[in-house]
């Protein structure tokens, strides 16, 4: 029980730090649309990448089709492309 509570506090603390970092980065931006999206996400009004079960099923099917057709890039190819 104590380990679970400690883990939950660690996760919460990490999320608070992430939210604070995102907020400080948002202040530095001059793009008003981006700022509005960030504020909505941070306040919980808008959630990034939220799908219904049906939408997620469609996205997953399309992804599977792309993979089978060879329309993908490996992690190593991305690293080489962007010099990482």
JOKA-V104616 format. One record per residue. RES is the residue in three letters. D_LAST is the distance of its C-alpha to the last C-alpha in Angstrom with 1 decimal. Layout:
res: <RES:RES>
d_last: <D_LAST:D_LAST>
//
This chain:
res: <UNK:UNK:UNK:UNK:UNK:UNK:UNK:UNK:UNK:UNK:UNK:UNK:UNK:UNK:UNK:UNK:UNK:UNK:UNK:UNK:UNK:UNK:UNK:UNK:UNK:UNK:UNK:UNK:UNK:UNK:UNK:UNK:UNK:UNK:UNK:UNK:UNK:UNK:UNK:UNK:UNK:UNK:UNK:UNK:UNK:UNK:UNK:UNK:UNK:UNK:UNK:UNK:UNK:UNK:UNK:UNK:UNK:UNK:UNK:UNK:UNK:UNK:UNK:UNK:UNK:UNK:UNK:UNK:UNK:UNK:UNK:UNK:UNK:UNK:UNK:UNK:UNK:UNK:UNK:UNK:UNK:UNK:UNK:UNK>
d_last: <41.4:40.3:36.9:36.4:37.4:35.1:32.1:33.1:33.3:29.8:28.4:30.5:29.4:25.7:26.5:28.5:25.8:23.3:26.1:26.8:23.2:23.2:26.6:25.6:22.7:25.1:27.6:25.3:25.0:27.6:27.2:30.3:29.5:26.2:28.2:30.9:28.5:27.0:30.5:31.7:29.0:29.5:33.2:33.1:34.7:31.8:29.5:26.1:26.0:29.5:31.1:34.6:35.0:36.0:33.0:30.6:32.5:32.0:28.3:28.0:30.2:28.2:25.0:26.8:28.2:24.9:23.6:26.8:26.7:23.2:21.7:18.4:14.8:13.3:10.3:9.1:10.0:8.1:4.7:6.4:7.9:5.7:3.8:0.0>
//
